[in-house]
Amino acid sequence: MTRAEALKKTRERFTNLLDGKVLPHVGITEIILYYETLVAKNVAPTVSRSSGILDNFREEQAKEYEQENEYGF
């Protein structure tokens, strides 16, 4: 697998579909190891994490809490 292909797959795996930001609860080490494994072995490693949909809901809930605290509601 080329580096460009590995980068694309890594980006798809670890970014939020709503805003393109890195998913919460994902460490930089996990992202780098995933990318390096794609380049070296040409296969996607298994990454155990919670559902992406649940992560998106948690992220939106955290944003709502921040807004509530900011505006004093």
Buried (B, 14 or more C-beta within 10 A) or exposed (E): BEEEEBBEBBEEBBBBEEEEEEBEEBEEEBBEEBBEBBBEEEEBEEEEEEEBEEBBEBBEEEEEEEEEEEEEE
